[in-house]
Amino acid sequence: MLTRDPSQDRGAGGNARESNLQPPRGSCGRIPLRTCAPPAPRLPASNHSGSPKLGTKRLPQALIVGVKKGGTRAVLEFIRVHPDVRALGTEPHFFDRNYGRGLDWYRSLMPRTLETQITLEKTPSYFVTQEAPRRIFNMSRDTKLIVVVRNPVTRAISDYTQTLSKKPDIPTFEGLSFRNRSLGLVDVSWNAIRIGMYALHLESWLRYFPLAQIHFVSGERLITDPAGEMGRVQDFLGIKRFITDKHFYFNKTKGFPCLKKPESSVSPRCLGKSKGRTHVQIDPEVIDQLREFYRPYNIKFYETVGQDFRWE
Ligand SMILES: Nc1ncnc2c1ncn2[C@@H]1O[C@H](COP(=O)(O)OS(=O)(=O)O)[C@@H](OP(=O)(O)O)[C@H]1O
């Protein structure tokens, strides 16, 4: 099953194996690769190769791998404005739920790209999927990874708010957060808590990918300075800085930056209702306890990535 994000208002247009395979032939795209395999021979039009004019379906050279509720949809929608990027609008969940369907299936989902364009997809659950780093490495060790991170306490509340909007009968956030609240024992088996232990998850990625191949977007700065954050994303992808502050305006009603397309007559575009929900009110004491809980993980994370995200 592909996940269709309700906020997304634009679509885009042999079995994978569990071993340390070399990257598939011809999966290099335009990003310089260290171990780029020679391109596969041209296949007949009936296969996944398309007409050269329309481009070809390629495996992604870059992935937004997380984190859930970090601002991944905003990054995807902003970056796909770039003429050198084509992105899948849905979340394919290939490296977690659909891996058994194989790389050909995965490739068939991708939009067609020209030689000069990067293919991109986003599935936020990859970041916390144990097998994802190895599987992505086996697709191509040169895959560029983007992780959008956000204060883990706010992220957890955002995650809970989303679940509550679908299942109004779930227990309270305060109740779910602790194994024993009076002893301050946080329930790390609850996904909403676990996802925010970024330092822990990052370790699995660093077993396969060098830090230089992972770009961290600040979910907070993405809201206060979208052009600045997207400038760094474009640099990381090795594409020109096409997306600038001219592409954004702050929508007061939405309370978030939205896209405008200065060079066209297309109307401005904000993300949908599921992005930027009003969060559930949480007991401030619980927020403090969770801040304390996350502090060592955050410090470790800052040290590892060499950036202070200033989550208080
Ligand atoms: N420009 C813009 N417009 C709307 N929303 C924005 C934007 N930039 C970042 N955000 C934040 O993105 C949060 C949702 O994160 P994700 O897109 O990663 O969510 S999801 O995992 O795909 O469900 C969403 O979280 P909530 O505010 O908790 O709903 C937003 O805070």
The ligand as an SDF file (V2000), in Angstrom:
LIG
                    3D

 31 33  0  0  0  0  0  0  0  0999 V2000
    5.2630   25.2850    5.4560 N   0  0  0  0  0  0  0  0  0  0  0  0
    4.6830   24.4160    6.2700 C   0  0  0  0  0  0  0  0  0  0  0  0
    3.3350   24.2620    6.2440 N   0  0  0  0  0  0  0  0  0  0  0  0
    2.7450   23.3680    7.0800 C   0  0  0  0  0  0  0  0  0  0  0  0
    3.4080   22.5980    7.9740 N   0  0  0  0  0  0  0  0  0  0  0  0
    4.7410   22.7400    8.0250 C   0  0  0  0  0  0  0  0  0  0  0  0
    5.4290   23.6460    7.1920 C   0  0  0  0  0  0  0  0  0  0  0  0
    6.7490   23.5680    7.4850 N   0  0  0  0  0  0  0  0  0  0  0  0
    6.8670   22.6730    8.4600 C   0  0  0  0  0  0  0  0  0  0  0  0
    5.6700   22.1760    8.7820 N   0  0  0  0  0  0  0  0  0  0  0  0
    5.4590   21.1750    9.8320 C   0  0  0  0  0  0  0  0  0  0  0  0
    5.3350   19.9140    9.2290 O   0  0  0  0  0  0  0  0  0  0  0  0
    4.7380   19.0880   10.2200 C   0  0  0  0  0  0  0  0  0  0  0  0
    4.2650   17.8030    9.5830 C   0  0  0  0  0  0  0  0  0  0  0  0
    5.4130   17.0540    9.3390 O   0  0  0  0  0  0  0  0  0  0  0  0
    5.4860   15.9620    8.2100 P   0  0  0  0  0  0  0  0  0  0  0  0
    5.1140   16.5370    6.8960 O   0  0  0  0  0  0  0  0  0  0  0  0
    6.8400   15.3550    8.2960 O   0  0  0  0  0  0  0  0  0  0  0  0
    4.3830   14.9360    8.6820 O   0  0  0  0  0  0  0  0  0  0  0  0
    4.2070   13.4250    8.2090 S   0  0  0  0  0  0  0  0  0  0  0  0
    5.1750   12.6170    8.9380 O   0  0  0  0  0  0  0  0  0  0  0  0
    4.3830   13.3510    6.7680 O   0  0  0  0  0  0  0  0  0  0  0  0
    2.8170   13.0850    8.6370 O   0  0  0  0  0  0  0  0  0  0  0  0
    3.6390   19.9510   10.7740 C   0  0  0  0  0  0  0  0  0  0  0  0
    3.4240   19.5220   12.1020 O   0  0  0  0  0  0  0  0  0  0  0  0
    2.1560   19.9990   12.9750 P   0  0  0  0  0  0  0  0  0  0  0  0
    2.2770   21.4960   13.0860 O   0  0  0  0  0  0  0  0  0  0  0  0
    2.3390   19.3490   14.2680 O   0  0  0  0  0  0  0  0  0  0  0  0
    0.9370   19.5780   12.2390 O   0  0  0  0  0  0  0  0  0  0  0  0
    4.2010   21.3600   10.6700 C   0  0  0  0  0  0  0  0  0  0  0  0
    4.5880   21.9130   11.8930 O   0  0  0  0  0  0  0  0  0  0  0  0
  1  2  1  0
  2  3  1  0
  2  7  2  0
  3  4  2  0
  4  5  1  0
  5  6  2  0
  6  7  1  0
  6 10  1  0
  7  8  1  0
  8  9  2  0
  9 10  1  0
 10 11  1  0
 11 12  1  0
 11 30  1  0
 12 13  1  0
 13 14  1  0
 13 24  1  0
 14 15  1  0
 15 16  1  0
 16 17  2  0
 16 18  1  0
 16 19  1  0
 19 20  1  0
 20 21  2  0
 20 22  2  0
 20 23  1  0
 24 25  1  0
 24 30  1  0
 25 26  1  0
 26 27  2  0
 26 28  1  0
 26 29  1  0
 30 31  1  0
M  END
$$$$
